[in-house]
Amino acid sequence: MFKIKISKSLITYVSIFAFLVLIYSLIFNYLMHTYESKDYAFITAIYWVIVSMTTVGYGEIIFQSHIGQIFTVIVILSGVVMIFGYLFPLVVTPQLEKTLRRELPSRVPGDFKNHIIICGYNQLVETLIVDLMMTGYLSLSLMRTNILSII
């Protein structure tokens, strides 16, 4: 029916993230019970860890002890590393590069007559466009596929 391609890097990322959430949730419960004399449900611990790792930090559950505050800093920093150090380079950037590397068209539509098609853009292309406009090619149109068509 549907083919979903999940990359190994995404599976690795999700696995590491889930493992950290699990470990941090256990540590959260231990520290809260031992140093803060508070008991929270495990789902609350997971909630606190995810809120802290994503740096949302609502602040309704906080540590008063120094060890708890140090733990909070570790959770926040590891969340930043997970998002910006792993998620973007391993998951987001490859997907973005794949999208940007789309194959250039090899054919033009049949109704294109007397056109010059320029694929890409840099200083040389800009100079070429100005020269072509000065020699009588007056109409420029930027098409949906990022192909510049000069009529």
C-alpha positions in Angstrom: 0.0 0.0 0.0 2.3 2.8 1.2 6.1 2.5 1.1 7.7 4.4 3.9 11.5 4.6 3.7 13.0 5.1 7.1 16.7 5.8 7.1 19.1 4.1 9.5 20.2 7.5 10.8 16.6 8.3 11.8 16.2 4.9 13.6 19.5 5.5 15.4 18.4 9.0 16.4 15.0 7.9 17.7 16.7 5.0 19.6 19.2 7.2 21.2 16.6 9.8 22.1 14.2 7.2 23.6 17.1 5.7 25.6 18.1 9.1 27.0 14.5 9.9 27.9 14.2 6.5 29.7 17.5 6.9 31.6 16.8 10.6 32.4 13.3 9.8 33.6 14.6 7.2 36.0 17.3 9.6 37.3 14.7 12.3 37.6 12.5 10.1 39.8 15.5 9.0 41.9 16.7 12.6 42.5 13.2 13.9 43.2 12.6 11.1 45.7 16.0 11.2 47.3 16.9 15.0 47.3 13.6 16.7 47.0 11.3 14.3 49.0 8.8 14.4 46.2 7.4 11.5 44.3 6.1 11.8 40.7 4.5 9.3 38.3 6.8 7.9 35.6 4.8 9.7 32.9 5.5 13.0 34.7 9.2 12.2 34.7 9.0 11.5 30.9 7.1 14.8 30.5 9.7 16.7 32.5 12.6 15.2 30.5 11.1 15.9 27.1 10.1 19.5 28.1 13.6 20.0 29.4 15.4 18.4 26.5 13.5 20.5 24.0 14.3 23.6 26.1 10.6 24.5 26.5 10.9 24.4 30.3 7.5 25.3 31.6 8.9 25.5 35.1 6.1 23.8 37.0 8.5 21.0 38.1 11.9 22.3 39.4 14.7 21.0 41.4 15.8 23.0 44.5 18.9 20.9 45.3 22.2 21.5 43.6 22.5 18.0 42.3 19.0 18.3 40.7 19.9 21.6 39.1 23.2 20.1 37.7 21.1 17.2 36.4 18.7 19.7 34.8 21.6 21.5 33.0 22.9 18.1 31.7 19.4 17.2 30.4 19.0 20.6 28.7 22.5 20.5 27.1 22.1 16.9 25.9 18.7 18.0 24.4 20.4 20.8 22.5 23.1 18.4 21.3 20.4 15.9 20.2 18.5 18.5 18.3 21.2 20.6 16.7 24.1 18.1 16.8 22.3 14.9 15.6 18.8 15.7 14.3 19.8 18.4 11.8 23.0 16.8 10.4 21.6 13.2 10.3 18.0 13.7 9.4 17.1 17.2 8.3 20.1 18.2 6.3 20.2 15.0 4.1 16.5 15.4 3.4 17.0 19.0 2.5 20.0 18.2 0.2 18.0 15.5 -1.5 15.2 18.0 -2.2 17.7 20.6 -3.5 19.5 18.1 -5.7 16.5 17.4 -7.8 17.4 16.5 -11.3 17.4 19.3 -13.8 14.9 18.9 -16.6 16.3 17.4 -19.8 13.5 18.6 -22.1 11.5 21.7 -22.5 7.8 21.8 -23.2 6.8 21.6 -26.9 5.4 25.1 -27.0 8.8 26.7 -26.2 10.1 28.4 -29.3 12.8 31.0 -29.5 13.8 30.6 -25.9 17.1 30.5 -24.1 16.9 28.4 -20.9 19.5 29.0 -18.2 19.8 26.5 -15.4 21.5 27.9 -12.3 22.5 31.3 -11.2 25.8 33.1 -10.5 27.6 36.2 -11.4 28.4 35.0 -14.9 24.8 34.1 -15.6 23.7 37.6 -14.3 26.1 39.2 -16.8 24.8 37.0 -19.6 21.2 37.9 -18.8 22.1 41.7 -18.9 23.9 41.2 -22.2 21.0 39.2 -23.7 18.5 41.9 -22.6 20.6 44.6 -24.2 20.7 42.8 -27.5 16.9 42.6 -27.8 15.8 39.7 -25.6 13.5 41.7 -23.5 11.2 39.3 -21.6 12.3 37.5 -18.5 10.2 35.0 -16.7 11.1 32.8 -13.7 9.3 29.6 -13.9 8.1 27.3 -11.1 11.0 24.9 -11.7 13.6 27.7 -11.1 14.4 27.7 -14.8 15.0 31.2 -16.2 13.3 31.6 -19.5 14.4 34.5 -21.7 12.2 35.3 -24.6 
